[in-house]
């Protein structure tokens, strides 16, 4: 059985975006493409209704490209349990109210037994100072959290 990965929207955005002129962003885009093309097959990849909703936003052409990346991936459905865990995360991590979507991504991954939450959001998700708080809140709620990491960290040898 393959490990499960939840793709957060930032990863989808990097896959669909034109190469950036910013060297760091361009490098992260390249790492994301390498993971997608060389490592993805080793995992069961999932997204949520929230990822699709976020991917639809912004420029229409870019949104269509993001939605093409998502085509065919299993879709996790929002429910009351996701909402409750996200609210607990928002309070217990602590995260600012504007980070509710980030808490929802963690809740989707946690409640669906996902092994890895793949993200480039290093402000509220792949953040060493917040990771232990996220894990603690999930465990206090009776769930095992996913490993939250960037595509660079999920490169297997």
DSSP file (Angstrom, degrees, kcal/mol; ACC not computed):
  #  RESIDUE AA STRUCTURE BP1 BP2  ACC     N-H-->O    O-->H-N    N-H-->O    O-->H-N    TCO  KAPPA ALPHA  PHI   PSI    X-CA   Y-CA   Z-CA
    1    1 A X              0   0    0      0, 0.0     2,-0.2     0, 0.0    43,-0.0   0.000 360.0 360.0 360.0 132.3    0.0    0.0    0.0
    2    2 A X        -     0   0    0      1,-0.1    41,-0.2    41,-0.0    40,-0.0  -0.481 360.0-104.0 -79.3 147.4    1.4    3.4   -1.0
    3    3 A X  E     -a   43   0A   0     39,-0.6    41,-2.6    -2,-0.2     2,-0.4  -0.366  39.4-118.2 -63.5 152.7    1.7    6.3    1.5
    4    4 A X  E     -a   44   0A   0    109,-0.2   112,-2.1    39,-0.2   111,-0.8  -0.779  25.9-166.1-100.1 139.6   -1.0    9.0    1.1
    5    5 A X  E     -ab  45 116A   0     39,-3.1    41,-3.2    -2,-0.4     2,-0.6  -0.985   9.8-153.0-124.6 134.0   -0.2   12.6    0.2
    6    6 A X  E     -ab  46 117A   0    110,-2.9   112,-2.8    -2,-0.4     2,-0.7  -0.934  16.8-143.4-101.8 122.1   -2.6   15.6    0.5
    7    7 A X  E     - b   0 118A   0     39,-2.8    41,-0.3    -2,-0.6     2,-0.2  -0.787  11.4-152.4 -88.2 116.2   -1.7   18.3   -2.0
    8    8 A X    >>  -     0   0    0    110,-2.5     3,-1.4    -2,-0.7     4,-1.1  -0.527  32.2-102.2 -81.1 157.6   -2.3   21.8   -0.5
    9    9 A X  H 3> S+     0   0    0      1,-0.3     4,-2.7     2,-0.2     5,-0.2   0.754 115.6  65.2 -58.6 -32.3   -3.1   24.5   -3.0
   10   10 A X  H 3> S+     0   0    0      1,-0.2     4,-2.0     2,-0.2    -1,-0.3   0.863 102.1  50.3 -61.5 -34.2    0.4   26.1   -3.0
   11   11 A X  H <> S+     0   0    0     -3,-1.4     4,-1.9   107,-0.3    -1,-0.2   0.921 110.6  48.8 -67.8 -44.2    1.8   22.9   -4.6
   12   12 A X  H  X S+     0   0    0     -4,-1.1     4,-1.7     1,-0.2    -2,-0.2   0.906 110.5  52.2 -60.5 -42.5   -0.9   22.9   -7.2
   13   13 A X  H  X S+     0   0    0     -4,-2.7     4,-1.6     1,-0.2    -1,-0.2   0.899 108.3  50.0 -62.5 -41.6   -0.2   26.6   -7.9
   14   14 A X  H  < S+     0   0    0     -4,-2.0    -1,-0.2     1,-0.2    -2,-0.2   0.862 109.7  52.1 -66.1 -34.5    3.5   25.9   -8.4
   15   15 A X  H  < S+     0   0    0     -4,-1.9    -1,-0.2     1,-0.2    -2,-0.2   0.858 117.4  37.1 -68.1 -34.4    2.8   23.1  -10.8
   16   16 A X  H  < S+     0   0    0     -4,-1.7    -2,-0.2    -5,-0.1    -1,-0.2   0.606  97.0 100.4 -95.2 -13.2    0.6   25.3  -13.0
   17   17 A X  S  < S-     0   0    0     -4,-1.6     2,-0.1    -5,-0.2     3,-0.1  -0.336  77.0-108.4 -79.0 153.7    2.4   28.6  -12.8
   18   18 A X        -     0   0    0      1,-0.1    -1,-0.1    -2,-0.1    -2,-0.1  -0.460  58.6 -78.7 -66.8 151.3    4.7   30.1  -15.4
   19   19 A X        -     0   0    0     -2,-0.1    -1,-0.1     1,-0.1     2,-0.1  -0.296  54.0-125.6 -56.1 133.7    8.4   30.0  -14.2
   20   20 A X        -     0   0    0      2,-0.2    -1,-0.1     1,-0.1     9,-0.0  -0.430   5.2-140.7 -80.3 154.5    9.0   32.8  -11.7
   21   21 A X  S    S+     0   0    0     -2,-0.1     2,-0.4     5,-0.0    -1,-0.1   0.666  81.9  95.5 -83.5 -20.6   11.7   35.4  -12.1
   22   22 A X  S  > S-     0   0    0      1,-0.2     4,-3.0     2,-0.0     5,-0.2  -0.608  75.8-142.9 -71.1 123.3   12.3   35.2   -8.3
   23   23 A X  H  > S+     0   0    0     -2,-0.4     4,-2.2     1,-0.2    -1,-0.2   0.870  96.4  46.7 -61.4 -39.9   15.1   32.7   -7.9
   24   24 A X  H  > S+     0   0    0      2,-0.2     4,-2.5     1,-0.2    -1,-0.2   0.940 114.9  45.7 -69.0 -45.9   13.8   31.1   -4.8
   25   25 A X  H  > S+     0   0    0      1,-0.2     4,-2.6     2,-0.2    -2,-0.2   0.919 112.7  51.8 -62.1 -42.8   10.3   30.7   -6.1
   26   26 A X  H  X S+     0   0    0     -4,-3.0     4,-2.3     1,-0.2    -1,-0.2   0.905 110.0  49.0 -60.5 -41.9   11.7   29.4   -9.4
   27   27 A X  H  X S+     0   0    0     -4,-2.2     4,-2.5    -5,-0.2    -1,-0.2   0.916 111.5  48.9 -63.9 -42.6   13.8   26.8   -7.6
   28   28 A X  H  X S+     0   0    0     -4,-2.5     4,-2.3     2,-0.2    -2,-0.2   0.875 109.9  52.2 -65.1 -37.0   10.7   25.7   -5.5
   29   29 A X  H  X S+     0   0    0     -4,-2.6     4,-2.5     2,-0.2    -1,-0.2   0.926 110.2  48.6 -62.0 -44.1    8.7   25.4   -8.7
   30   30 A X  H  X S+     0   0    0     -4,-2.3     4,-2.6     1,-0.2    -2,-0.2   0.919 111.0  49.4 -63.4 -43.8   11.4   23.2  -10.2
   31   31 A X  H  X S+     0   0    0     -4,-2.5     4,-2.6     2,-0.2    -1,-0.2   0.903 111.0  51.2 -60.5 -41.3   11.5   21.0   -7.1
   32   32 A X  H  X S+     0   0    0     -4,-2.3     4,-2.7     2,-0.2    -2,-0.2   0.921 110.4  47.8 -63.5 -44.9    7.7   20.7   -7.2
   33   33 A X  H  X S+     0   0    0     -4,-2.5     4,-2.5     2,-0.2     5,-0.2   0.904 111.3  51.0 -63.5 -41.3    7.8   19.7  -10.9
   34   34 A X  H  X S+     0   0    0     -4,-2.6     4,-2.4     2,-0.2     5,-0.5   0.929 111.9  46.9 -61.7 -44.6   10.5   17.1  -10.2
   35   35 A X  H  X>S+     0   0    0     -4,-2.6     4,-2.4     1,-0.2     5,-1.9   0.942 113.1  49.8 -61.0 -46.4    8.5   15.7   -7.3
   36   36 A X  H  <5S+     0   0    0     -4,-2.7    -2,-0.2     1,-0.2    -1,-0.2   0.886 119.2  36.1 -60.0 -42.2    5.4   15.6   -9.5
   37   37 A X  H  <5S+     0   0    0     -4,-2.5    -1,-0.2    -5,-0.2    -2,-0.2   0.731 131.2  25.6 -88.1 -23.6    7.1   13.9  -12.4
   38   38 A X  H  <5S+     0   0    0     -4,-2.4    -3,-0.2    -5,-0.2    -2,-0.2   0.670 131.2  26.2-115.2 -20.6    9.5   11.5  -10.6
   39   39 A X  T ><5S+     0   0    0     -4,-2.4     3,-2.3    -5,-0.5    -3,-0.2   0.670  93.9  84.7-116.1 -25.0    8.0   10.8   -7.1
   40   40 A X  G > <S+     0   0    0     -5,-1.9     3,-2.3     1,-0.3    -4,-0.1   0.833  82.7  64.1 -53.8 -38.7    4.3   11.2   -7.3
   41   41 A X  G 3  S+     0   0    0      1,-0.3    -1,-0.3    -5,-0.2    -2,-0.1   0.672  92.4  65.3 -63.2 -15.8    3.7    7.7   -8.6
   42   42 A X  G <  S+     0   0    0     -3,-2.3   -39,-0.6   -40,-0.0     2,-0.3   0.477 103.8  54.3 -83.1  -1.6    5.0    6.4   -5.3
   43   43 A X  E <  S-a    3   0A   0     -3,-2.3     2,-0.7    -4,-0.2   -39,-0.2  -0.893  81.0-120.0-130.7 156.5    2.1    7.9   -3.4
   44   44 A X  E     -a    4   0A   0    -41,-2.6   -39,-3.1    -2,-0.3     2,-0.4  -0.906  41.5-150.4 -89.1 119.1   -1.7    8.0   -3.4
   45   45 A X  E     +a    5   0A   0     -2,-0.7    29,-0.8   -41,-0.2     2,-0.3  -0.813  18.3 179.7-103.4 131.0   -2.4   11.7   -4.0
   46   46 A X  E     -ac   6  74A   0    -41,-3.2   -39,-2.8    -2,-0.4     2,-0.3  -0.893  10.0-174.2-126.5 154.2   -5.5   13.4   -2.6
   47   47 A X  E     - c   0  75A   0     27,-2.3    29,-3.0    -2,-0.3     2,-0.2  -0.873  17.8-130.9-134.7 172.0   -7.0   16.9   -2.7
   48   48 A X  E  >  - c   0  76A   0    -41,-0.3     4,-1.9    -2,-0.3    29,-0.2  -0.720  30.7-101.5-120.0 171.4  -10.0   18.4   -1.0
   49   49 A X  H  > S+     0   0    0     27,-1.7     4,-2.5    -2,-0.2     5,-0.1   0.850 123.0  57.7 -56.9 -35.0  -13.0   20.5   -2.0
   50   50 A X  H  > S+     0   0    0      2,-0.2     4,-2.9     1,-0.2     5,-0.2   0.902 102.9  51.9 -65.4 -41.1  -11.1   23.4   -0.5
   51   51 A X  H  > S+     0   0    0      2,-0.2     4,-2.6     1,-0.2    -1,-0.2   0.930 111.7  47.1 -60.9 -44.3   -8.1   22.9   -2.8
   52   52 A X  H  X S+     0   0    0     -4,-1.9     4,-1.5     2,-0.2    -2,-0.2   0.923 112.3  50.1 -63.0 -43.9  -10.5   22.9   -5.8
   53   53 A X  H  < S+     0   0    0     -4,-2.5     4,-0.5     1,-0.2     3,-0.3   0.933 113.8  44.4 -60.4 -46.9  -12.2   26.0   -4.5
   54   54 A X  H >< S+     0   0    0     -4,-2.9     3,-1.1     1,-0.2    -1,-0.2   0.876 109.9  56.1 -66.2 -36.7   -8.9   27.8   -4.0
   55   55 A X  H 3< S+     0   0    0     -4,-2.6    12,-0.2     1,-0.3    11,-0.2   0.800 100.4  59.8 -65.5 -28.4   -7.6   26.6   -7.4
   56   56 A X  T 3< S+     0   0    0     -4,-1.5    -1,-0.3    -3,-0.3    -2,-0.2   0.678  91.2  94.3 -72.2 -17.3  -10.6   28.2   -9.1
   57   57 A X  S <  S+     0   0    0     -3,-1.1     2,-0.1    -4,-0.5    -3,-0.0  -0.186  72.2  16.0 -76.4 166.2   -9.8   31.7   -7.8
   58   58 A X  S    S+     0   0    0      4,-0.1     5,-0.1     5,-0.1    -3,-0.0  -0.336 108.3  19.5  79.5-155.3   -7.8   34.4   -9.5
   59   59 A X     >  -     0   0    0      1,-0.1     4,-2.8    -2,-0.1     5,-0.2  -0.233  69.2-135.6 -54.4 132.6   -6.9   34.7  -13.2
   60   60 A X  H  > S+     0   0    0      1,-0.2     4,-2.2     2,-0.2     5,-0.1   0.883 102.5  48.1 -62.8 -41.6   -9.2   32.5  -15.3
   61   61 A X  H  > S+     0   0    0      2,-0.2     4,-1.8     1,-0.2    -1,-0.2   0.934 114.6  45.7 -65.1 -45.6   -6.4   31.0  -17.5
   62   62 A X  H  > S+     0   0    0      1,-0.2     4,-2.4     2,-0.2    -2,-0.2   0.892 110.5  54.6 -64.3 -38.7   -4.3   30.2  -14.5
   63   63 A X  H  X S+     0   0    0     -4,-2.8     4,-2.6     1,-0.2    -1,-0.2   0.912 106.2  51.7 -61.4 -42.2   -7.3   28.7  -12.7
   64   64 A X  H  X S+     0   0    0     -4,-2.2     4,-1.8     1,-0.2    -1,-0.2   0.890 109.5  50.1 -61.6 -39.3   -7.9   26.4  -15.7
   65   65 A X  H  X S+     0   0    0     -4,-1.8     4,-1.5     2,-0.2    -1,-0.2   0.901 111.1  48.8 -66.0 -40.6   -4.3   25.2  -15.6
   66   66 A X  H  X S+     0   0    0     -4,-2.4     4,-1.5   -11,-0.2    -2,-0.2   0.912 110.1  51.4 -64.9 -41.2   -4.6   24.6  -11.8
   67   67 A X  H  X S+     0   0    0     -4,-2.6     4,-1.1   -12,-0.2    -1,-0.2   0.836 104.9  56.9 -66.0 -31.7   -7.8   22.6  -12.3
   68   68 A X  H  < S+     0   0    0     -4,-1.8     3,-0.3     1,-0.2    -1,-0.2   0.885 104.0  53.1 -64.3 -38.0   -6.1   20.5  -15.0
   69   69 A X  H  < S+     0   0    0     -4,-1.5    -1,-0.2     1,-0.2    -2,-0.2   0.886 111.6  46.6 -61.1 -37.9   -3.5   19.5  -12.4
   70   70 A X  H >< S+     0   0    0     -4,-1.5     3,-2.3    -5,-0.1    -1,-0.2   0.660  83.2 121.2 -79.9 -17.1   -6.3   18.4  -10.1
   71   71 A X  T 3< S+     0   0    0     -4,-1.1     3,-0.1    -3,-0.3    -3,-0.0  -0.220  82.2   8.6 -55.0 127.9   -8.3   16.5  -12.7
   72   72 A X  T 3  S+     0   0    0      1,-0.3    -1,-0.3     3,-0.0     2,-0.3   0.325  93.2 128.5  87.4  -7.8   -8.7   12.9  -11.8
   73   73 A X  S <  S-     0   0    0     -3,-2.3    -1,-0.3     1,-0.1   -27,-0.1  -0.603  70.8 -97.9 -81.3 142.3   -7.3   13.1   -8.2
   74   74 A X  E     -c   46   0A   0    -29,-0.8   -27,-2.3    -2,-0.3     2,-0.5  -0.325  39.5-138.9 -59.1 138.1   -9.5   11.7   -5.4
   75   75 A X  E     -c   47   0A   0    -29,-0.2     2,-0.3    -3,-0.0   -27,-0.3  -0.891   4.7-145.7-109.5 121.4  -11.5   14.5   -3.7
   76   76 A X  E     -c   48   0A   0    -29,-3.0   -27,-1.7    -2,-0.5     2,-0.3  -0.687  22.2-131.2 -85.0 136.6  -12.0   14.6    0.0
   77   77 A X        -     0   0    0     -2,-0.3     2,-0.2   -29,-0.2     5,-0.1  -0.672  13.2-118.2 -96.1 140.8  -15.4   16.0    1.1
   78   78 A X        +     0   0    0     -2,-0.3     2,-0.3     4,-0.1    -1,-0.1  -0.473  42.7 161.7 -70.5 142.3  -16.0   18.7    3.7
   79   79 A X     >  -     0   0    0     -2,-0.2     4,-1.9     1,-0.0     3,-0.3  -0.919  54.2 -88.5-151.2 178.3  -18.0   17.6    6.8
   80   80 A X  H  > S+     0   0    0     -2,-0.3     4,-2.5     1,-0.2     5,-0.2   0.842 122.3  57.7 -62.5 -35.4  -18.7   18.7   10.3
   81   81 A X  H  > S+     0   0    0      2,-0.2     4,-2.3     1,-0.2    -1,-0.2   0.891 105.3  50.7 -63.7 -39.6  -15.7   16.8   11.7
   82   82 A X  H  > S+     0   0    0     -3,-0.3     4,-2.5     2,-0.2    -2,-0.2   0.931 110.8  49.6 -61.8 -45.9  -13.4   18.8    9.4
   83   83 A X  H  X S+     0   0    0     -4,-1.9     4,-2.3     1,-0.2    -2,-0.2   0.920 111.0  49.1 -59.9 -45.0  -14.9   22.0   10.6
   84   84 A X  H  X S+     0   0    0     -4,-2.5     4,-2.2     1,-0.2    -1,-0.2   0.926 113.0  45.5 -63.3 -46.1  -14.5   21.1   14.3
   85   85 A X  H  X S+     0   0    0     -4,-2.3     4,-2.4     1,-0.2    -1,-0.2   0.909 111.5  53.0 -65.8 -40.0  -10.9   20.0   14.0
   86   86 A X  H  X S+     0   0    0     -4,-2.5     4,-2.5    -5,-0.2    -1,-0.2   0.909 109.4  49.1 -60.5 -42.0  -10.1   23.1   12.0
   87   87 A X  H  X S+     0   0    0     -4,-2.3     4,-1.7     2,-0.2    -1,-0.2   0.898 110.0  51.1 -64.7 -40.2  -11.6   25.3   14.7
   88   88 A X  H  X S+     0   0    0     -4,-2.2     4,-2.9     1,-0.2    -2,-0.2   0.896 111.7  48.3 -63.0 -39.4   -9.6   23.5   17.4
   89   89 A X  H  X S+     0   0    0     -4,-2.4     4,-1.9     2,-0.2     5,-0.2   0.908 107.3  55.0 -66.1 -42.0   -6.4   24.1   15.4
   90   90 A X  H  <>S+     0   0    0     -4,-2.5     5,-1.7     1,-0.2     4,-0.3   0.873 117.8  35.8 -59.6 -37.8   -7.2   27.7   14.9
   91   91 A X  H  <5S+     0   0    0     -4,-1.7    -2,-0.2     3,-0.2    -1,-0.2   0.888 122.6  41.7 -81.8 -42.6   -7.5   28.2   18.7
   92   92 A X  H  <5S+     0   0    0     -4,-2.9    -2,-0.2    -5,-0.2    -3,-0.2   0.576 115.2  42.2 -89.7 -10.0   -4.8   25.8   19.9
   93   93 A X  T  <5S-     0   0    0     -4,-1.9    -1,-0.2    -5,-0.2    -3,-0.1   0.944 109.3-118.0 -79.3 -46.2   -1.9   26.3   17.5
   94   94 A X  T   5 +     0   0    0     -4,-0.3     2,-0.3    -5,-0.2    -3,-0.2   0.686  51.2 165.5 -87.2 148.2   -2.3   29.4   17.6
   95   95 A X      < -     0   0    0     -5,-1.7    -1,-0.1    -6,-0.2    -2,-0.1  -0.927  39.7-107.5-120.7 148.6   -3.1   30.6   14.1
   96   96 A X    >   -     0   0    0     -2,-0.3     3,-2.6     1,-0.1    -5,-0.0  -0.405  36.1-107.4 -70.4 155.3   -4.6   34.0   13.1
   97   97 A X  G >  S+     0   0    0      1,-0.3     3,-1.5     2,-0.2    -1,-0.1   0.815 119.1  64.8 -52.9 -32.3   -8.2   34.0   12.0
   98   98 A X  G 3  S+     0   0    0      1,-0.3     3,-0.4     2,-0.1    -1,-0.3   0.620  91.4  66.9 -67.8 -10.0   -7.1   34.5    8.4
   99   99 A X  G <>  +     0   0    0     -3,-2.6     4,-2.1     1,-0.2     3,-0.3   0.197  62.8 112.7 -94.8  16.3   -5.4   31.1    8.5
  100  100 A X  H <> S+     0   0    0     -3,-1.5     4,-2.3     1,-0.2    -1,-0.2   0.902  75.5  53.8 -55.9 -42.3   -8.7   29.2    8.8
  101  101 A X  H  > S+     0   0    0     -3,-0.4     4,-2.1     1,-0.2    -1,-0.2   0.891 106.7  52.3 -60.7 -38.0   -8.2   27.7    5.3
  102  102 A X  H  > S+     0   0    0     -3,-0.3     4,-1.9     1,-0.2    -1,-0.2   0.912 109.2  49.1 -64.0 -41.7   -4.8   26.4    6.4
  103  103 A X  H  X S+     0   0    0     -4,-2.1     4,-2.4     1,-0.2    -1,-0.2   0.874 108.7  53.9 -63.9 -36.9   -6.4   24.8    9.5
  104  104 A X  H  X S+     0   0    0     -4,-2.3     4,-2.9     2,-0.2    -2,-0.2   0.897 105.3  53.2 -65.7 -39.8   -9.0   23.2    7.2
  105  105 A X  H  X S+     0   0    0     -4,-2.1     4,-2.3     2,-0.2    -2,-0.2   0.935 110.6  47.1 -59.5 -45.3   -6.2   21.7    5.0
  106  106 A X  H  X S+     0   0    0     -4,-1.9     4,-2.9     1,-0.2    40,-0.2   0.918 111.9  51.0 -61.8 -42.7   -4.7   20.1    8.1
  107  107 A X  H  X S+     0   0    0     -4,-2.4     4,-2.8     2,-0.2     5,-0.2   0.922 108.8  50.7 -62.9 -44.7   -8.1   18.8    9.3
  108  108 A X  H  X S+     0   0    0     -4,-2.9     4,-1.1     1,-0.2    -1,-0.2   0.953 114.9  43.2 -56.0 -50.3   -8.8   17.2    5.9
  109  109 A X  H  <>S+     0   0    0     -4,-2.3     5,-2.5    -5,-0.2     3,-0.3   0.922 116.4  47.2 -64.2 -44.4   -5.4   15.4    5.9
  110  110 A X  H ><5S+     0   0    0     -4,-2.9     3,-1.5     1,-0.2    34,-0.3   0.943 112.0  47.7 -63.2 -49.9   -5.7   14.4    9.5
  111  111 A X  H 3<5S+     0   0    0     -4,-2.8    -1,-0.2     1,-0.3    -2,-0.2   0.670 110.9  52.8 -70.7 -16.3   -9.2   13.1    9.4
  112  112 A X  T 3<5S-     0   0    0     -4,-1.1    -1,-0.3    -3,-0.3    -2,-0.2   0.218 113.5-112.3-104.4  14.7   -8.6   11.1    6.2
  113  113 A X  T < 5 +     0   0    0     -3,-1.5     2,-0.2     1,-0.2  -109,-0.2   0.824  53.9 171.6  64.0  32.8   -5.5    9.2    7.5
  114  114 A X      < -     0   0    0     -5,-2.5    -1,-0.2    -6,-0.2  -109,-0.1  -0.551  27.6-153.3 -77.2 139.0   -3.2   11.0    5.1
  115  115 A X  S    S+     0   0    0   -111,-0.8    32,-3.1    -2,-0.2     2,-0.4   0.873  76.0  25.5 -79.4 -39.1    0.5   10.4    5.8
  116  116 A X  E     -bd   5 147A   0   -112,-2.1  -110,-2.9    30,-0.3     2,-0.7  -0.989  57.2-155.8-133.3 134.0    1.9   13.6    4.3
  117  117 A X  E     -bd   6 148A   0     30,-2.7    32,-2.4    -2,-0.4     2,-0.5  -0.945  24.1-153.6-103.7 111.6    0.5   17.1    3.8
  118  118 A X  E     +bd   7 149A   0   -112,-2.8  -110,-2.5    -2,-0.7  -107,-0.3  -0.764  30.1 145.1 -94.2 124.9    2.5   18.6    1.0
  119  119 A X        -     0   0    0     30,-2.4    32,-0.1    -2,-0.5  -110,-0.1  -0.986  51.2-151.9-154.4 156.1    2.7   22.4    0.9
  120  120 A X        +     0   0    0     -2,-0.3     2,-1.4    30,-0.1    30,-0.1   0.219  69.1 112.9-109.0   7.8    4.8   25.4    0.2
  121  121 A X     >> +     0   0    0      1,-0.2     5,-2.5     2,-0.1     4,-1.0  -0.672  34.1 164.8 -81.1  94.2    3.0   27.4    2.9
  122  122 A X  T  45 +     0   0    0     -2,-1.4    -1,-0.2     3,-0.2     6,-0.1   0.379  63.1  68.7 -94.1   3.5    5.8   27.8    5.3
  123  123 A X  T  45S+     0   0    0      4,-0.1    -1,-0.2    -3,-0.1    -2,-0.1   0.911 122.5   2.6 -83.7 -48.8    4.0   30.6    7.3
  124  124 A X  T  45S+     0   0    0    -29,-0.0    -2,-0.2     2,-0.0     3,-0.1   0.555 138.4  28.1-117.0 -12.4    1.2   28.5    8.8
  125  125 A X  T  <5S+     0   0    0     -4,-1.0     2,-2.3     1,-0.1    -3,-0.2   0.756 117.0  38.3-117.0 -72.9    1.8   24.9    7.8
  126  126 A X  S   <S+     0   0    0     -5,-2.5     2,-0.5    23,-0.1    -1,-0.1  -0.440  86.7 130.2 -82.6  67.5    5.4   23.7    7.0
  127  127 A X    >>  -     0   0    0     -2,-2.3     4,-2.3    -3,-0.1     3,-1.1  -0.980  55.0-148.7-129.9 117.2    6.7   25.8    9.9
  128  128 A X  H 3> S+     0   0    0     -2,-0.5     4,-0.6     1,-0.3    -1,-0.1   0.810  98.3  52.4 -58.4 -33.0    9.0   24.3   12.5
  129  129 A X  H 34 S+     0   0    0      1,-0.2    -1,-0.3     2,-0.1     4,-0.2   0.754 117.8  36.6 -77.7 -22.3    7.7   26.6   15.3
  130  130 A X  H <> S+     0   0    0     -3,-1.1     4,-2.5     2,-0.1     3,-0.4   0.690  95.9  82.8 -98.5 -22.0    4.1   25.6   14.6
  131  131 A X  H  X S+     0   0    0     -4,-2.3     4,-2.6     1,-0.3     5,-0.2   0.882  91.2  48.7 -54.0 -46.5    4.4   22.0   13.7
  132  132 A X  H  X S+     0   0    0     -4,-0.6     4,-2.3     1,-0.2    -1,-0.3   0.866 111.5  50.9 -65.7 -33.7    4.5   20.7   17.3
  133  133 A X  H  > S+     0   0    0     -3,-0.4     4,-2.5    -4,-0.2    -1,-0.2   0.915 110.4  49.0 -67.0 -42.7    1.4   22.7   18.2
  134  134 A X  H  X S+     0   0    0     -4,-2.5     4,-2.2     1,-0.2    -2,-0.2   0.934 113.2  47.2 -60.9 -46.4   -0.4   21.3   15.2
  135  135 A X  H  X S+     0   0    0     -4,-2.6     4,-2.4    -5,-0.2    10,-0.2   0.907 111.5  51.2 -63.0 -42.2    0.5   17.8   16.1
  136  136 A X  H  X S+     0   0    0     -4,-2.3     4,-2.7    -5,-0.2    -2,-0.2   0.933 110.4  47.8 -61.7 -47.2   -0.4   18.3   19.8
  137  137 A X  H  X S+     0   0    0     -4,-2.5     4,-1.6     1,-0.2    -1,-0.2   0.925 111.9  50.0 -62.8 -43.8   -3.9   19.7   18.9
  138  138 A X  H  <>S+     0   0    0     -4,-2.2     5,-2.6     1,-0.2    -1,-0.2   0.931 113.4  45.8 -59.4 -45.0   -4.6   16.8   16.5
  139  139 A X  H ><5S+     0   0    0     -4,-2.4     3,-1.5     1,-0.2    -1,-0.2   0.880 108.3  55.6 -68.3 -37.3   -3.6   14.3   19.1
  140  140 A X  H 3<5S+     0   0    0     -4,-2.7    -1,-0.2     1,-0.3    -2,-0.2   0.821 106.7  52.2 -62.0 -29.5   -5.6   16.0   21.8
  141  141 A X  T 3<5S-     0   0    0     -4,-1.6    -1,-0.3    -5,-0.2    -2,-0.2   0.448 128.0-102.0 -85.1  -1.3   -8.6   15.6   19.5
  142  142 A X  T < 5S+     0   0    0     -3,-1.5     2,-0.3     1,-0.3    -3,-0.2   0.678  83.6 113.9  93.1  19.9   -7.8   11.9   19.1
  143  143 A X      < -     0   0    0     -5,-2.6     2,-0.6    -6,-0.2    -1,-0.3  -0.899  64.4-125.8-125.7 152.2   -6.2   11.9   15.7
  144  144 A X        -     0   0    0     -2,-0.3   -31,-0.1   -34,-0.3     2,-0.1  -0.860  34.9-135.8 -92.8 122.1   -2.7   11.2   14.3
  145  145 A X        -     0   0    0     -2,-0.6     2,-0.1   -10,-0.2   -10,-0.1  -0.345  15.9-112.1 -76.8 158.3   -1.6   14.2   12.3
  146  146 A X        -     0   0    0    -40,-0.2     2,-0.6     1,-0.1   -30,-0.3  -0.400  36.4 -97.4 -76.6 163.9    0.1   14.0    8.9
  147  147 A X  E     -d  116   0A   0    -32,-3.1   -30,-2.7    -2,-0.1     2,-0.6  -0.767  39.6-145.2 -77.5 123.2    3.8   14.9    8.4
  148  148 A X  E     +d  117   0A   0     -2,-0.6     2,-0.3   -32,-0.2   -30,-0.2  -0.836  38.7 142.0 -96.1 121.7    3.6   18.5    7.1
  149  149 A X  E     -d  118   0A   0    -32,-2.4   -30,-2.4    -2,-0.6     2,-0.2  -0.954  48.0-107.6-153.8 167.1    6.4   19.1    4.6
  150  150 A X    >>  -     0   0    0     -2,-0.3     4,-1.0   -32,-0.2     3,-0.6  -0.543  42.5-104.3 -91.4 164.0    7.5   20.7    1.3
  151  151 A X  T 34 S+     0   0    0      1,-0.2     3,-0.4     2,-0.2    -1,-0.1   0.847 122.7  60.5 -56.6 -32.6    8.1   18.7   -1.9
  152  152 A X  T >4 S+     0   0    0      1,-0.2     3,-0.8     2,-0.1    -1,-0.2   0.878 104.7  47.8 -62.5 -37.0   11.8   19.2   -1.2
  153  153 A X  T <4 S+     0   0    0     -3,-0.6    -1,-0.2     1,-0.2    -2,-0.2   0.676 104.7  61.1 -77.1 -17.0   11.4   17.3    2.1
  154  154 A X  T 3< S+     0   0    0     -4,-1.0     2,-0.8    -3,-0.4    -1,-0.2  -0.062  70.6 124.4-102.5  32.0    9.5   14.5    0.5
  155  155 A X    <   -     0   0    0     -3,-0.8     2,-0.2     2,-0.0    -3,-0.0  -0.833  48.4-156.3 -91.4 112.0   12.3   13.5   -1.9
  156  156 A X              0   0    0     -2,-0.8    -2,-0.1     1,-0.1    -3,-0.0  -0.590 360.0 360.0 -87.0 150.9   13.0    9.8   -1.3
  157  157 A X              0   0    0     -2,-0.2    -1,-0.1     0, 0.0    -2,-0.0   0.351 360.0 360.0-112.2 360.0   16.3    8.2   -2.1
